[in-house]
Amino acid sequence: MGWLTDWITDWLRGLLVSGIMGNFSGLFTDVNNQVKEVATQVGTSPAAWNAGVFALIKQISETVVLPVAGIVLTFVMCYELIGMIIEKNNLHDLDTWIFFKWFFKTFITVLSLSNTFNIVLGVFDLAQSVVNDAAGVIGSTAGIPSSILADLETKLQSMDLGPLLGLWLQSFVVRLTAVALNIVIFVIVYGRMIEIYLLTSLAPIPFATMGNREIGHMGQNYFKSLLAVAFQGFLILICIAIYAVLVKSISTAGTADIIGAVWRVMGYTVLLCFTLFKTGTLSKSIFGAH
């Protein structure tokens, strides 16, 4: 009966080792794929991300929002002209030069309003260039080498069934957490792009207020929000890269270290989810948007 017990033990050990290796290899593959996928998504301009949605947003903005922006522009520039006239001693000291100044400000505002989409796309092209440059640097250092899995399998083969079973359960939980992380990253990355489209659709209205100091804070804050959302992609990429490097540094020097590594990966995963949700707030804080 001893040979049967040994055979069952070896079979169970092989089964558990294969399960643990599958969980870890899937986790490491997800980490590498996440860095590549996020770098691609956050480095894509709104026009290239989904041409159909962008065309719809552009058409709505130009046919529905732009006429409203024209009305807002008319009100703002009339208010600006009245303010410039009464600013000089309540009409007692009227300088004709203010009319040239008003025409120039109106011309600049109308010009920016008619090129709203070009300005918005220029902001995202700038952010896309920064993200793509950063992705080139991060991609070479964030990959997890396959040698870690080979060392891990060697350690697992020498473990007893009890610790192997506990380690399999823990690695399975971590693997599920990684799947949940993929969903979180999907929601944040795609939600950011939807937010970009929403901001772009209403762009003409805040641009129409830029010609007046008192009302122009609407346009200034919009531009800050635009920069914040554009460069949020850079912060997302940094978070993913930090996560990949942290997971890459896990130690598999012994049995205790293997178990500890599982929980460190889970801690890193929870930390990544928290930091990803904070990227939007942090980016707005950096650019002073509210």
C-alpha positions in Angstrom: 0.0 0.0 0.0 3.0 2.3 0.5 3.5 2.6 -3.3 -0.1 3.6 -3.7 0.1 6.3 -1.0 3.3 7.6 -2.6 1.7 7.7 -6.0 -1.4 9.5 -4.8 0.8 12.0 -2.9 2.9 12.6 -5.9 -0.2 13.0 -8.1 -1.7 15.5 -5.7 1.6 17.4 -5.4 1.8 17.6 -9.2 -1.8 18.8 -9.4 -1.3 21.5 -6.8 2.0 22.6 -8.3 0.4 22.9 -11.7 -2.5 24.9 -10.3 -0.2 27.2 -8.4 2.0 27.7 -11.4 -1.0 28.3 -13.6 -2.3 31.0 -11.2 1.1 32.7 -11.0 1.9 32.5 -14.7 -1.6 33.9 -15.5 -1.0 36.7 -13.0 2.4 37.6 -14.4 1.1 37.5 -17.9 -1.7 39.8 -16.9 0.8 42.3 -15.4 2.8 42.4 -18.6 -0.3 42.7 -20.8 -1.7 45.5 -18.5 1.4 47.6 -19.1 1.2 47.2 -22.8 -2.6 47.6 -23.0 -2.8 50.7 -20.8 0.1 52.3 -22.6 -1.8 51.8 -25.9 -5.1 53.0 -24.5 -3.9 56.1 -22.7 -1.6 57.0 -25.5 -4.4 57.1 -28.1 -6.0 60.4 -29.1 -9.8 60.8 -28.9 -10.0 60.8 -32.7 -8.1 57.6 -33.1 -9.6 55.8 -30.1 -13.0 55.4 -31.7 -13.5 57.2 -35.0 -17.3 56.6 -35.0 -17.8 58.0 -31.5 -15.6 61.0 -32.2 -17.4 61.8 -35.4 -20.7 61.7 -33.5 -19.4 64.0 -30.7 -18.0 66.4 -33.2 -21.2 66.6 -35.2 -23.3 67.2 -32.0 -20.8 69.8 -30.8 -20.9 71.7 -34.1 -24.6 71.5 -34.8 -26.1 71.8 -31.3 -23.5 73.2 -28.9 -21.8 75.7 -31.2 -24.9 77.8 -31.9 -25.4 78.1 -28.1 -21.8 79.1 -27.8 -22.4 81.8 -30.4 -25.1 83.3 -28.3 -22.9 83.1 -25.2 -20.1 84.8 -27.1 -22.4 87.6 -28.2 -23.5 88.2 -24.6 -19.9 88.0 -23.2 -18.5 90.4 -25.8 -21.3 92.9 -25.3 -20.7 92.8 -21.6 -17.0 93.2 -22.2 -17.6 96.3 -24.4 -19.9 97.9 -21.8 -17.3 97.2 -19.1 -14.5 98.8 -21.2 -16.5 101.9 -21.9 -17.6 102.6 -18.3 -14.3 101.7 -16.9 -12.8 105.1 -17.8 -14.5 107.4 -15.3 -18.0 106.4 -16.2 -18.0 107.7 -19.8 -16.3 111.0 -19.0 -12.9 109.8 -20.2 -13.6 107.8 -23.3 -10.6 106.6 -25.3 -11.4 105.4 -28.8 -8.5 102.9 -28.6 -10.7 100.7 -26.5 -12.8 99.9 -29.5 -9.7 98.5 -31.4 -8.9 96.5 -28.3 -12.4 95.2 -28.2 -12.3 94.2 -31.9 -9.0 92.4 -31.3 -10.3 90.5 -28.3 -13.5 89.6 -30.2 -11.5 88.4 -33.2 -9.2 86.2 -31.0 -12.3 84.7 -29.2 -14.1 84.0 -32.5 -11.0 82.5 -34.0 -10.5 80.2 -31.0 -14.2 79.3 -31.0 -14.1 78.3 -34.7 -11.0 76.1 -34.0 -12.2 74.6 -30.8 -11.7 71.0 -31.9 -8.2 71.7 -33.2 -7.2 73.3 -29.9 -8.7 70.3 -27.9 -7.0 67.8 -30.1 -3.7 69.7 -29.8 -3.9 69.3 -26.0 -4.4 65.6 -26.3 -1.7 65.2 -28.9 0.7 66.8 -26.5 -0.3 64.5 -23.7 -0.2 61.5 -26.1 3.4 62.4 -27.0 4.4 62.4 -23.3 2.6 59.1 -22.6 4.2 57.4 -25.6 7.7 58.5 -24.6 7.1 57.3 -21.1 5.7 54.0 -22.3 8.9 53.4 -24.3 11.0 53.8 -21.1 8.6 51.9 -18.8 8.1 48.9 -21.2 11.7 47.9 -21.1 11.8 47.7 -17.2 8.3 46.6 -16.2 8.3 43.1 -17.8 8.3 40.2 -15.4 11.0 37.6 -16.4 10.0 33.9 -16.9 13.0 32.9 -14.7 10.9 33.7 -11.6 8.4 31.0 -12.5 11.2 28.4 -13.0 12.7 29.2 -9.6 9.2 29.1 -8.1 8.4 25.7 -9.5 11.6 24.2 -8.1 10.7 25.4 -4.6 7.2 24.1 -4.9 8.3 20.6 -5.8 10.0 20.2 -2.4 6.9 21.3 -0.3 4.5 19.0 1.5 0.8 18.7 0.5 -0.5 20.8 3.4 1.5 23.9 2.6 0.9 23.4 -1.1 -2.8 23.3 -0.6 -2.8 26.5 1.4 -0.6 28.2 -1.1 -2.9 27.1 -4.0 -5.9 28.6 -2.2 -4.0 31.8 -1.6 -2.7 32.0 -5.1 -6.2 31.4 -6.4 -7.5 34.3 -4.4 -4.8 36.5 -5.7 -5.6 35.4 -9.3 -9.2 36.3 -8.8 -8.1 39.7 -7.5 -6.0 40.2 -10.6 -9.1 39.5 -12.7 -11.0 42.1 -10.7 -8.1 44.4 -11.3 -8.5 44.0 -15.0 -12.1 45.1 -14.7 -11.1 48.1 -12.6 -8.4 49.1 -15.1 -11.0 48.7 -17.9 -13.5 51.0 -16.1 -10.9 53.7 -15.3 -9.2 53.8 -18.7 -12.4 53.6 -20.7 -14.2 55.9 -18.3 -11.5 58.5 -18.7 -12.0 58.3 -22.5 -15.8 58.8 -22.1 -15.0 61.8 -19.9 -12.8 63.2 -22.6 -15.6 62.9 -25.1 -18.1 64.6 -22.7 -15.6 67.5 -22.2 -15.0 67.8 -25.9 -18.7 67.9 -26.7 -19.2 71.1 -24.6 -15.9 72.7 -25.5 -17.4 75.6 -27.5 -19.3 77.1 -24.6 -16.4 77.6 -22.2 -14.2 78.8 -25.1 -16.8 81.5 -25.8 -16.3 83.0 -22.3 -12.5 83.5 -22.7 -12.9 87.1 -23.8 -14.0 88.5 -20.4 -12.0 88.6 -17.2 -15.0 88.2 -14.9 -16.7 85.3 -16.9 -13.5 83.9 -18.4 -12.8 81.8 -15.4 -15.2 79.2 -16.9 -13.0 78.8 -19.9 -9.8 78.8 -17.9 -11.1 76.1 -15.6 -12.3 74.1 -18.6 -8.8 74.3 -20.1 -7.3 73.2 -16.8 -9.8 70.3 -16.7 -8.8 69.4 -20.2 -5.1 69.3 -19.3 -5.9 67.3 -16.1 -7.9 64.6 -18.0 -5.3 64.4 -20.8 -2.3 63.9 -18.4 -4.3 61.5 -16.2 -3.3 58.9 -18.7 0.4 59.5 -17.8 -0.4 59.0 -14.1 -2.3 55.8 -14.9 0.7 54.5 -16.8 3.0 55.3 -13.9 0.8 53.5 -11.5 0.7 50.4 -13.7 4.5 50.5 -14.1 5.1 50.8 -10.4 2.8 47.8 -9.8 4.7 45.7 -12.4 8.1 46.6 -10.9 6.8 45.8 -7.4 5.5 42.4 -8.5 8.7 41.7 -10.4 10.7 42.2 -7.1 8.9 39.5 -5.2 11.2 36.9 -3.6 10.9 33.2 -3.9 13.9 32.2 -1.8 12.0 29.8 0.5 8.7 28.3 1.5 7.9 31.2 3.9 8.9 33.7 1.2 6.6 32.1 -1.4 3.6 32.4 0.9 4.6 36.0 1.8 5.0 36.8 -1.8 1.4 35.8 -2.5 0.1 38.2 0.0 2.5 41.0 -1.1 1.1 40.6 -4.6 -2.4 41.0 -3.2 -1.3 44.0 -1.3 0.2 45.5 -4.4 -3.0 44.8 -6.3 -5.2 46.6 -3.7 -2.7 49.5 -3.6 -2.9 49.7 -7.4 -6.7 49.9 -7.4 -6.6 52.6 -4.8 -4.0 54.7 -6.7 -5.8 54.3 -10.0 -8.9 55.8 -8.5 -6.8 58.7 -7.2 -5.2 59.6 -10.5 -8.2 61.8 -11.6 -8.2 63.8 -8.3 -4.4 64.1 -8.3 -4.2 65.3 -11.9 -6.9 67.9 -11.3 -5.1 69.0 -8.1 -1.8 69.4 -10.1 -3.4 71.5 -12.8 -5.6 73.5 -10.4 -8.9 72.3 -12.0 -12.1 72.1 -9.9 
